[in-house]
């Protein structure tokens, strides 16, 4: 199943194209693309001078994956040469296919003629023996035959989305990659990030589409109505771009690019992201994957900060018999035991366990200093505490043990703040 977003101004063209594809599929004996679901959604794109909302409509169309049938072969993906490297575009039916062997090969390569020549496009095929091979666009006719070539051309028409979400007649200006990424960062900061998938169901404009629209407006301010659109639809982003906040986003984008350079292209997504970012101009159909760099980078930054702020010490705390937050008895003093102040801990795990002696709860905790503690509480802690809570701990050290290479201090007779 393939989901396509179609702007209302292009719905008639999209329907006409599907009808032509269906006729062509019937003539070639290929599976026809079928519309499974078609839903119209309104998206707010701005406000009028009087503050009234302005809406546009998008159709969300789900069509079946019409994978072409080629005698003895199956088309898996298309490899397009760009300035930044090879963009690997799997067909909808094969998006889960592992194509790691074709991420870094040049379209100049052809496994049919074994000659390297200038090519802008190549195709990844799988034969009946299950072998995957790359065939250059100029060798397809001699490799597959003319009849198969027509079927292949049909398959490419089905897989192309033609940017149906763009309004009719929109001018595709030059979009410099780094500057475009700055615009995405600005909009994310001003309004939060909205992916195209979330935009489909939330009735919003996606961040990538809005950044593309902002870039177009900035480059065409002399066109009638564009300046008005800028002031009404992009009030906060424009304030950032025209003020001191721009430097923050430029530095932020530089940090994103440096982070991306250190990442391994260990899947098709990361490979294509690196290829798009390496281009001086945003490639055709590259806005969505370019914009995705912002949330991916921010998620990794959050994980890094959390790791840095989580102190973890692989050491035991105190000695067996020591008290935590309790006074020593005369017997304790004669035995040479020590007392420690009550500890502020974070509850890492609350796990209920049935034993021969009844129900108990395994409580794992970590102190602000980084020591790990374990306590088997009798019964349940109820709803007073949940994992992630910070509480004050009082108890007695019962022993020490090492679990999964982590040293834990075991406690007994514990009291958490608010419990007896």
Wavefront OBJ file of the C-alpha trace (Angstrom):
o trace
v 0.000 0.000 0.000
v 1.314 3.452 -0.970
v -0.007 6.693 0.565
v 0.048 9.758 -1.705
v -0.868 13.318 -0.708
v -2.497 15.278 -3.542
v -3.207 19.017 -3.480
v -6.808 19.813 -4.392
v -5.699 21.816 -7.459
v -4.006 18.693 -8.886
v -6.586 16.044 -8.014
v -8.059 16.061 -11.536
v -4.588 15.575 -13.064
v -3.863 12.768 -10.572
v -7.122 10.971 -11.423
v -6.402 11.302 -15.163
v -2.931 9.875 -14.668
v -4.273 6.859 -12.728
v -6.758 6.171 -15.527
v -3.964 6.274 -18.120
v -1.811 3.968 -15.986
v -4.708 1.522 -15.648
v -5.158 1.421 -19.447
v -1.431 0.958 -19.966
v -1.311 -1.829 -17.352
v -4.177 -3.656 -19.067
v -2.442 -3.372 -22.438
v 0.857 -4.690 -21.023
v -0.716 -7.391 -18.866
v 0.539 -5.725 -15.678
v -1.285 -5.313 -12.315
v -3.304 -2.103 -12.208
v -2.903 0.441 -9.371
v -6.151 0.431 -7.402
v -7.426 3.237 -5.161
v -8.245 1.700 -1.767
v -9.104 4.855 0.170
v -9.498 8.541 -0.622
v -9.974 11.111 2.162
v -10.077 14.915 1.855
v -8.550 16.933 4.707
v -8.402 20.679 5.259
v -5.105 22.235 6.315
v -4.753 25.704 7.792
v -1.986 27.580 5.936
v -2.394 31.153 7.224
v -4.726 33.980 8.212
v -6.276 36.949 6.453
v -5.627 40.571 7.407
v -8.751 40.416 9.602
v -7.491 37.315 11.407
v -9.733 34.818 9.614
v -8.092 31.408 8.971
v -7.101 30.437 5.424
v -7.448 26.762 4.528
v -6.435 24.584 1.623
v -7.428 20.988 0.953
v -5.368 17.863 0.390
v -6.545 14.448 -0.708
v -4.941 11.481 1.071
v -5.047 8.601 -1.396
v -4.035 5.008 -0.629
v -3.274 2.923 -3.727
v -2.175 -0.686 -4.083
v 1.472 -1.401 -4.900
v 1.393 -2.381 -8.579
v 4.711 -4.182 -8.715
v 5.579 -4.867 -12.389
v 6.013 -8.403 -13.661
v 9.166 -8.889 -15.746
v 9.968 -12.290 -17.311
v 12.572 -13.898 -15.083
v 13.274 -10.714 -13.127
v 11.871 -8.432 -10.459
v 12.526 -4.684 -10.259
v 13.647 -3.757 -6.722
v 14.935 -0.183 -6.866
v 16.148 2.732 -8.971
v 19.594 4.286 -8.446
v 19.803 7.976 -9.426
v 23.122 9.820 -9.594
v 23.171 13.191 -7.772
v 25.843 15.681 -6.888
v 26.075 14.264 -3.363
v 26.066 10.576 -4.290
v 23.553 7.888 -5.262
v 19.926 8.217 -4.209
v 18.530 4.726 -3.714
v 14.767 4.607 -4.345
v 13.242 1.189 -3.598
v 9.881 0.475 -5.212
v 6.989 0.621 -2.697
v 6.687 -3.182 -2.560
v 10.396 -3.568 -1.708
v 11.065 -0.813 0.844
v 12.004 -3.403 3.450
v 14.519 -5.064 1.107
v 18.153 -4.880 2.238
v 19.984 -3.087 -0.584
v 23.209 -2.375 1.272
v 25.352 -3.600 -1.648
v 23.971 -0.859 -3.906
v 24.242 2.190 -1.627
v 27.740 3.157 -2.658
v 27.976 1.785 -6.199
v 27.978 4.246 -9.084
v 25.241 4.191 -11.762
v 28.179 3.927 -14.171
v 28.443 0.260 -13.176
v 26.503 -2.311 -15.166
v 26.537 -6.035 -14.363
v 25.249 -6.817 -17.887
v 27.920 -5.240 -20.112
v 30.575 -4.828 -17.371
v 31.521 -1.486 -18.951
v 31.792 1.726 -16.973
v 30.278 4.702 -18.770
v 28.478 7.907 -17.868
v 24.944 7.070 -16.698
v 22.494 9.087 -14.632
v 20.284 6.146 -13.725
v 20.588 2.425 -13.111
v 18.173 -0.304 -11.969
v 18.468 -2.983 -9.305
v 16.931 -6.282 -10.484
v 16.574 -9.737 -8.935
v 16.633 -12.805 -11.180
v 14.924 -16.165 -10.632
v 18.010 -17.499 -8.826
v 17.595 -14.764 -6.201
v 20.713 -12.877 -7.338
v 20.561 -9.075 -7.282
v 22.314 -7.155 -10.032
v 22.576 -3.586 -11.276
v 21.836 -2.822 -14.913
v 22.499 0.548 -16.509
v 19.651 2.419 -18.176
v 21.316 2.180 -21.603
v 21.645 -1.623 -21.348
v 18.080 -2.458 -20.372
v 16.857 -3.007 -23.907
v 19.565 -5.534 -24.749
v 19.271 -7.233 -21.345
v 15.483 -7.478 -20.933
v 14.164 -6.987 -24.462
v 11.917 -4.265 -25.875
v 8.679 -5.698 -24.473
v 10.109 -5.751 -20.943
v 11.294 -2.208 -21.441
v 7.697 -1.032 -21.859
v 6.726 -2.817 -18.644
v 9.664 -1.209 -16.868
v 8.645 2.241 -18.084
v 5.165 1.566 -16.689
v 6.657 0.549 -13.333
v 8.592 3.810 -13.128
v 5.454 5.833 -13.873
v 3.653 4.082 -11.007
v 6.496 4.645 -8.551
v 7.000 8.361 -9.343
v 4.981 10.645 -7.034
v 5.608 13.864 -9.064
v 5.251 16.034 -5.930
v 1.455 15.864 -6.057
v 1.270 17.721 -2.730
v 2.540 20.900 -4.430
v -0.131 23.357 -5.715
v -0.601 23.628 -9.473
v 1.794 25.994 -11.202
v 4.200 26.357 -8.259
v 7.611 27.614 -9.336
v 10.442 25.288 -8.303
v 13.136 27.779 -7.372
v 16.747 27.013 -6.485
v 16.929 25.803 -2.865
v 20.436 25.817 -1.386
v 20.695 22.828 0.954
v 22.285 24.447 4.016
v 20.029 27.533 3.851
v 16.993 25.270 3.463
v 18.043 23.342 6.557
v 18.284 26.632 8.470
v 14.668 27.382 7.503
v 13.572 23.931 8.728
v 15.364 24.571 12.045
v 13.667 27.969 12.399
v 10.185 26.579 11.758
v 10.799 23.611 14.095
v 11.842 26.031 16.859
v 8.891 28.347 16.269
v 6.129 25.777 15.805
v 7.556 22.281 16.617
v 8.273 19.618 13.981
v 5.435 18.031 11.981
v 6.334 15.109 9.703
v 4.439 14.509 6.488
v 2.946 11.366 7.988
v 1.602 13.267 11.023
v 0.391 16.062 8.738
v -1.736 13.536 6.843
v -3.871 12.818 9.889
v -3.547 16.009 11.938
v -4.806 18.520 9.407
v -1.568 20.532 9.542
v 1.048 21.583 7.042
v 4.224 19.518 7.394
v 7.447 21.257 8.438
v 9.226 20.309 5.200
v 6.401 21.697 3.016
v 6.211 24.882 5.082
v 9.999 25.391 4.874
v 9.830 24.901 1.093
v 7.026 27.461 0.892
v 8.992 29.911 3.068
v 12.081 29.484 0.874
v 9.994 30.179 -2.226
v 8.509 33.319 -0.666
v 11.908 34.652 0.411
v 13.234 34.249 -3.140
v 10.183 35.809 -4.801
v 9.282 38.756 -2.588
v 8.702 40.942 -5.648
v 5.883 38.707 -6.880
v 2.393 40.022 -6.167
v 0.997 38.734 -2.878
v 4.190 37.025 -1.699
v 5.198 39.727 0.810
v 1.708 39.620 2.298
v 1.938 35.830 2.611
v 5.294 36.173 4.372
v 3.955 38.631 6.947
v 0.748 36.700 7.614
v 1.863 33.042 7.439
v 5.441 33.277 8.704
v 5.316 35.955 11.407
v 7.482 34.172 13.990
v 9.969 32.543 11.543
v 10.420 35.914 9.803
v 11.098 37.631 13.150
v 13.833 35.057 13.856
v 15.362 35.354 10.376
v 15.474 39.152 10.527
v 16.809 39.287 14.100
v 19.673 37.965 16.190
v 18.141 34.476 16.387
v 19.436 33.581 12.935
v 22.989 33.020 14.268
v 21.666 30.405 16.726
v 20.049 28.382 13.925
v 23.083 28.647 11.647
v 25.273 27.261 14.450
v 22.651 24.608 15.144
v 22.667 23.484 11.498
v 26.492 23.366 11.502
v 26.283 21.080 14.562
v 23.743 18.867 12.768
v 25.956 18.560 9.694
v 29.007 17.739 11.838
v 26.971 15.102 13.709
v 25.690 13.562 10.469
v 29.219 13.315 9.103
v 30.192 11.118 12.074
v 27.246 8.721 11.611
v 27.494 5.436 9.722
v 25.297 4.995 6.637
v 24.189 1.597 7.943
v 20.688 1.710 6.425
v 18.981 3.129 3.344
v 17.572 6.103 5.262
v 20.933 7.293 6.607
v 22.537 6.707 3.204
v 19.930 8.816 1.382
v 20.053 11.507 4.091
v 23.819 11.838 3.653
v 23.406 12.004 -0.134
v 20.767 14.766 0.029
v 22.783 16.834 2.516
v 25.915 16.509 0.367
v 24.136 18.211 -2.575
v 24.523 21.968 -2.924
v 20.878 22.200 -4.031
v 17.970 20.257 -2.514
v 17.306 17.410 -5.020
v 13.892 16.805 -6.492
v 11.756 15.055 -3.844
v 14.496 15.704 -1.273
v 12.717 18.138 1.058
v 11.127 15.488 3.275
v 14.310 13.546 3.986
v 16.330 16.777 4.394
v 13.891 18.106 7.008
v 13.989 14.798 8.918
v 17.597 15.545 9.924
v 16.351 18.056 12.517
v 14.266 15.662 14.702
v 16.782 12.820 14.248
v 19.625 15.045 15.477
v 17.577 16.449 18.385
v 16.592 12.955 19.574
v 20.238 11.893 19.578
v 21.202 15.073 21.466
v 18.552 14.360 24.129
v 19.902 10.834 24.590
v 23.476 12.161 24.830
v 22.548 14.771 27.451
v 20.625 12.169 29.453
v 23.647 9.839 29.398
v 25.946 12.633 30.533
v 23.605 13.666 33.350
v 23.149 10.099 34.567
v 26.002 9.424 36.981
v 26.731 5.716 37.294
v 29.350 4.312 39.645
v 30.206 0.626 39.562
v 31.067 0.454 43.280
v 29.425 -0.898 46.419
v 28.031 1.535 48.975
v 29.061 1.195 52.627
v 29.571 -2.080 54.530
v 27.175 -4.849 55.519
v 25.245 -3.756 58.613
v 25.726 -0.021 58.039
v 22.676 2.209 58.482
v 21.354 4.696 55.930
v 19.448 7.587 57.540
v 19.227 5.768 60.894
v 20.991 6.033 64.241
v 23.330 3.254 65.392
v 22.420 1.111 68.369
v 24.981 0.319 71.098
v 25.402 -3.137 69.544
v 26.080 -1.554 66.148
v 28.708 0.712 67.644
v 30.464 -2.183 69.373
v 30.475 -4.042 66.025
v 32.136 -1.060 64.350
v 29.222 -0.239 62.040
v 28.775 3.185 60.434
v 25.819 5.423 59.686
v 25.215 7.375 56.470
v 22.797 10.244 55.757
v 19.489 9.434 54.059
v 19.952 9.210 50.289
v 18.009 10.818 47.466
v 17.428 8.058 44.904
v 15.647 7.549 41.597
v 13.343 4.541 41.259
v 14.644 2.585 38.270
v 12.397 -0.481 38.469
v 9.357 -1.671 40.423
v 8.726 -5.348 39.639
v 6.135 -7.488 41.402
v 7.254 -11.069 42.195
v 5.256 -14.068 43.514
v 7.307 -16.195 45.943
v 6.637 -19.095 48.307
v 6.354 -16.523 51.090
v 3.839 -14.297 49.297
v 3.933 -11.280 47.015
v 6.897 -8.924 47.069
v 8.240 -6.051 44.973
v 11.785 -5.789 43.664
v 12.814 -2.143 43.848
v 15.915 -1.002 41.916
v 17.239 2.471 42.759
v 20.172 4.749 41.908
v 21.441 7.540 44.129
v 22.412 11.007 42.904
v 26.037 9.942 43.435
v 25.542 6.986 41.057
v 25.401 3.953 43.409
v 22.894 1.226 42.560
v 20.623 -0.284 45.250
v 18.195 -3.243 45.336
v 15.451 -3.894 47.887
v 12.817 -6.639 48.110
v 9.795 -4.932 49.646
v 7.068 -7.048 51.259
v 3.807 -6.694 49.381
v 3.149 -3.888 46.921
v 4.127 -0.229 47.055
v 0.680 0.584 45.717
v 0.195 3.622 43.514
v 2.265 5.958 45.684
v 5.383 5.508 43.569
v 6.150 4.910 39.899
v 9.366 4.293 38.005
v 11.267 7.533 37.523
v 10.222 9.076 40.854
v 12.869 10.637 43.096
v 12.463 9.749 46.791
v 14.429 9.864 50.058
v 15.719 6.457 51.156
v 16.255 5.106 54.673
v 17.381 1.513 55.254
v 20.000 -1.013 56.349
v 22.722 -2.505 54.164
v 22.088 -6.251 53.983
v 24.764 -7.296 51.479
v 26.528 -6.735 48.189
v 26.256 -8.587 44.893
v 27.209 -8.144 41.244
v 24.441 -8.478 38.674
v 25.137 -8.204 34.919
v 28.558 -6.688 35.664
v 26.963 -3.958 37.815
v 27.732 -3.870 41.556
v 24.544 -3.527 43.627
v 24.127 -2.737 47.296
v 21.277 -4.796 48.772
v 19.090 -3.205 51.431
v 16.526 -4.303 54.007
v 13.966 -2.601 56.286
v 13.754 0.338 53.881
v 11.526 3.368 54.219
v 10.811 5.638 51.266
v 9.616 9.174 51.801
v 5.886 9.047 52.479
v 5.795 5.331 53.450
v 6.194 3.505 56.737
l 1 2 3 4 5 6 7 8 9 10 11 12 13 14 15 16 17 18 19 20 21 22 23 24 25 26 27 28 29 30 31 32 33 34 35 36 37 38 39 40 41 42 43 44 45 46 47 48 49 50 51 52 53 54 55 56 57 58 59 60 61 62 63 64 65 66 67 68 69 70 71 72 73 74 75 76 77 78 79 80 81 82 83 84 85 86 87 88 89 90 91 92 93 94 95 96 97 98 99 100 101 102 103 104 105 106 107 108 109 110 111 112 113 114 115 116 117 118 119 120 121 122 123 124 125 126 127 128 129 130 131 132 133 134 135 136 137 138 139 140 141 142 143 144 145 146 147 148 149 150 151 152 153 154 155 156 157 158 159 160 161 162 163 164 165 166 167 168 169 170 171 172 173 174 175 176 177 178 179 180 181 182 183 184 185 186 187 188 189 190 191 192 193 194 195 196 197 198 199 200 201 202 203 204 205 206 207 208 209 210 211 212 213 214 215 216 217 218 219 220 221 222 223 224 225 226 227 228 229 230 231 232 233 234 235 236 237 238 239 240 241 242 243 244 245 246 247 248 249 250 251 252 253 254 255 256 257 258 259 260 261 262 263 264 265 266 267 268 269 270 271 272 273 274 275 276 277 278 279 280 281 282 283 284 285 286 287 288 289 290 291 292 293 294 295 296 297 298 299 300 301 302 303 304 305 306 307 308 309 310 311 312 313 314 315 316 317 318 319 320 321 322 323 324 325 326 327 328 329 330 331 332 333 334 335 336 337 338 339 340 341 342 343 344 345 346 347 348 349 350 351 352 353 354 355 356 357 358 359 360 361 362 363 364 365 366 367 368 369 370 371 372 373 374 375 376 377 378 379 380 381 382 383 384 385 386 387 388 389 390 391 392 393 394 395 396 397 398 399 400 401 402 403 404 405 406 407 408 409 410 411 412 413 414 415 416 417 418 419 420
